[in-house]
Amino acid sequence: MAEVKNNIITQGVSGMLGDQIVFRQIKGKTIISVKPKQPEKYSDKQLEAKRKFQSAVIYGKSATADPVKKAEYEAGKDDKFSSAYQVAVADFLNAPDIEDVNLKGYKGNVGDVITIRVTDDFKVAEVKVSIHNPDGSLVEEGNAVQLLGGVDWSYKATAKNDSLAGDKITITAYDMPGNETAKDSTL
């Protein structure tokens, strides 16, 4: 791969020349490389990655067509991503990460607090909490509230829960494209 500098003939050119040379524009620079070799047959893993990337491209186009989402993604541009579209595609490809669930403040009383630390490459849109008894019956569920700083979320219990032993608390985090990550904790 070579970078073109000070060449008025190839500056700004993109596409394939003949069947061997490819010109690309990356961050305003013209890059020349040989034509990539296509595999004869894609593996299932490669096909899944291709489908996921195609979905990410569709999401990136629709997100940048929406003025509100585009403005949010514009704010996420940096050295790595130079356009709102690139930020949106990267956001689609990366689900949120639930780093920590702090259950020390939950004793089964109304008003008890569960604190959750969730990160995402762009923005966590929503965090949901559900509490189930060992038999699977729902005790309560609801949305956590984002705390100052943007990384930690807080959920305040709304129902009395007398039997904590074996209860399952499920935290589900969502980002803007709708990717979800869930984490279960048993009391």
Secondary structure, 3 states (H helix, E strand, C coil): CEEECCCCCCCCCCEEECCCEEEEEECCEEEEEECCCCCCCCCHHHHHHHHHHHHHHHHHHHHHHCHHHHHHHHHCCCCCCCCHHHHHHHHHHCCCEEEEEECCCCCCCCCCEEEEEEECCCCEEEEEEEEECCCCCEEEEEECEECCCCCEEEEECCCCCCCCCCCEEEEEEEECCCCEEEEEEEC
